[in-house]
Amino acid sequence: MDMLTVNNMWMMICIALVFFMHLGFAFLEIGLTRQKNTINILFKNIFIITVGLLLYYLIGFNLMYPNFSKDAIGVLGFSGIGLNPPLKNGILDITYNKGYTYWTDFLFQGMFAATAATIVSGAVAERMKLVPFIIFTILYVGFIYPIAGSWTWGGGFLKKLSTPFYDFAGSTLVHSVGGWAALIAVCLLGPRIGKFKKGKTQAIPGHNIPIATAGVLILWLGWFGFNGGSVLSANPTATSLTLVTTCLAAAAGGFVAFVTSSILYKGFDLTMYLNGILGGLVGITAGADQMSPTDAIIIGSIAGVLVVLAVNIIDRLKLDDPVGAIAVHLICGIWSTLAVGIFGNLAGWSQFISQVLGILFYALLCIISSFIIIITLKKIIGIRVSEKEEIEGLDKFEHGINAYPDFRLNEH
């Protein structure tokens, strides 16, 4: 079997694993929120996948990979509507990218595109209107995410720095891009009714922790495709090392988050354990191919501590994030990006400075764009459901259906 076929098969397996992550996100979000909003959360997740892929086909892929000319600044480019596969004598050039086909590349990158909006979905759960969320998703996934991606993965200005900004699998380009938008959305939306009373944070338990646990384990599995596929080949050494560092960082993140939360709060909090695993996964993603196993454990452990501390700080700031998306994706995404300049093969001051610059540029883009989109929606159509709708549940008012109907009511 030739290497093109082997590489292409590995990339397609990774596409399936990343697609499977969307089930993990859905399970995690419904598990950590209340039963009365289950249909609403599932609807948003399905919308993100379907519309995200269509938008990526129409404009996203060619915004993200615009084929910048050598003399271009590398901030914004566009190479046309739809897919434009490379041809040789009128036939598809199957040696595209010297490793796998054009179609495989599109689908792999398209799976990443929807993830940024999924991060926002969890943070705004249980009180954001569906229509403004849909509009936000279309604009953010359709335009902002691919423009952000073009700055690095598309050969843009951050890739052209004397020491190029490095983000192996998207700690900044995917997780922080979603995390910054989640932070702005949470600030503009306000907390759920009852989350903060008399200056104190009130726990609002999720309705199905077993489902949330299943969601995290599915995400962990899917991350083997997320990071493993980012090698962009089936190179045995590179893929094996990447999967080892990914797995060890996840394990360390979960364990250290459990220990840290147990010491601080005198209890064994499973949800903190789960978010620690995710924090470790995000923490290793920017440099999974550059780290040793020991580096990965250290990076994951620090991410586990950061998740616990960040959740506490977010609560103190009276920000309501039902699933911990900001702590996991934004805070650990920033840490992951910085870690590339501290640990592993690329460690050094010049790389660290490039990582800081990348974080700052992406923060500016995402904060400004998400603020403009959400504040405009807030002024024009409103972004928050009414008090009655929030108390009785979005499933009833937005969808007219119960996720768990009581069939006994229909018995004679």
Protein Blocks (a to p, Z undefined) as FASTA:
>chain_A
ZZklmmmmmmmmmmmmmmmmmmmmmmmmmmmmcfklmmmmmmmmmmmmmmmmmmmmmmmm
mmmmnopafkbgolaccebeajddddeehiacfkgghlaafklmmmmmmmmmmmmmmmmm
mmmgoiacfklmmmmmmmmmmmmmmmmmmmmmnopaklmpmbacddfkopmmmmmmmmmm
mmmmmmmnopaehkagghiacddddfblklmmmmmmmmmmmmmmmmmmmnopabfklmmm
mmmmmmmmmmmmmmmmmmmmmmmnopacfklmmmmmmmmmmmmmmmmmmpcfklmmmmmm
mmmmmmmmmmmmmmmnopacfkommmmmmmmmmmmmmmmmmgcjkgcfklmmmmmmmmmm
mmmmmmmmmmmmmmmmmmmnopadcfklmmnopklmmnopafbdcfklmpZZ
